[in-house]
Amino acid sequence: MSNMLLVLFAMVLLLPAFQVEGQSYRRNTGGASCYGTFFGAAEMWCRLEGHDGFQRYNSPGCNVTCKDETELPLPETVCPPCKTNNENAVRKWKDELNKRKEKLVDAWCSPRKCYC
């Protein structure tokens, strides 16, 4: 019985420490969601520019390489991506690309017939 009490006591002491560490981790991984936004925007950008999808980000030249090996320079506002001062710029860039895509789809697709 005393072993069970010791284990219970240890759990009561340790569990809050793990919970606090988990909350700290969730707060500090905001960059992960920014990179998800960035990779989605880069995929869309390659395709809107007439190339295959996104393959990789090249930090020295601050550009992206599309799957067909075409390199596209990033806009200055998002270069380098997902730093503390430009996470909103990455989100705004993706929103602008989405609007551009929607305009193209609207121009090509009508309610009766879609050319997409």
C-alpha positions in Angstrom: 0.0 0.0 0.0 2.8 2.4 0.8 4.3 1.9 -2.7 1.0 2.9 -4.3 0.9 6.0 -2.1 4.5 6.8 -3.2 3.6 6.5 -6.9 0.5 8.5 -6.4 2.4 11.2 -4.6 5.1 11.3 -7.4 2.4 11.6 -10.1 0.7 14.5 -8.2 4.0 16.3 -8.1 5.2 15.5 -11.7 2.0 15.8 -13.7 1.6 19.6 -13.4 5.3 20.1 -14.4 4.6 18.1 -17.7 1.4 20.1 -18.3 3.3 23.5 -17.9 6.0 22.3 -20.3 3.4 21.2 -22.9 1.7 24.6 -22.7 5.1 26.3 -23.1 5.8 24.1 -26.2 2.5 25.0 -27.8 3.1 28.7 -27.3 6.6 28.5 -28.8 5.7 26.6 -31.9 3.9 29.4 -33.7 6.5 29.3 -36.4 5.3 25.8 -37.3 1.9 27.2 -38.4 3.6 30.0 -40.2 5.7 27.6 -42.2 2.6 25.6 -43.1 1.1 28.9 -44.4 4.3 29.6 -46.3 4.6 26.2 -47.9 0.9 26.4 -49.0 1.5 29.9 -50.5 4.7 28.7 -52.2 2.8 25.8 -53.8 0.1 28.1 -55.0 2.6 30.6 -56.3 4.5 28.1 -58.4 1.3 26.9 -59.9 -0.1 30.4 -60.6 3.2 31.3 -62.3 2.7 28.3 -64.6 5.1 25.8 -63.0 4.7 22.5 -61.2 4.1 22.7 -57.5 6.6 23.8 -54.8 9.7 21.7 -54.1 11.9 23.7 -51.7 12.8 27.0 -50.2 16.3 28.3 -50.8 17.4 30.6 -48.0 20.7 32.0 -49.5 18.9 33.5 -52.5 15.6 33.9 -50.7 13.7 32.1 -53.5 11.6 29.0 -54.0 12.3 26.2 -56.4 9.2 24.7 -58.1 9.1 21.0 -59.0 10.1 21.7 -62.6 13.3 23.3 -61.1 12.2 26.9 -61.9 13.4 29.3 -59.2 11.1 32.2 -58.2 12.3 35.0 -56.0 10.2 35.7 -52.9 8.6 39.1 -52.5 10.7 41.3 -50.2 7.9 41.4 -47.6 8.1 37.7 -46.9 11.9 37.3 -47.1 13.1 35.5 -45.1 9.8 33.8 -44.3 8.4 33.3 -40.8 10.6 35.5 -38.8 9.1 37.4 -35.8 8.5 40.6 -37.8 6.9 39.1 -40.9 4.6 36.2 -40.0 1.6 38.5 -40.8 3.3 39.3 -44.2 3.4 35.6 -45.0 -0.3 35.2 -44.2 -1.1 38.4 -46.3 0.9 37.0 -49.2 -1.0 33.8 -49.1 -4.4 35.6 -48.9 -3.4 37.7 -52.0 -2.5 34.5 -53.9 -5.8 33.0 -52.9 -7.7 36.0 -54.3 -5.7 35.8 -57.5 -6.6 32.1 -57.8 -10.2 32.8 -57.1 -10.3 35.5 -59.9 -8.8 33.0 -62.3 -11.3 30.3 -61.4 -14.2 32.8 -61.7 -12.9 33.9 -65.1 -12.6 30.3 -66.4 -15.6 28.7 -64.7 -19.2 29.5 -65.3 -22.2 27.9 -63.6 -22.9 25.8 -66.7 -19.4 24.9 -67.9 -16.0 24.9 -66.3 -12.8 24.9 -68.2 -10.7 24.1 -65.2 
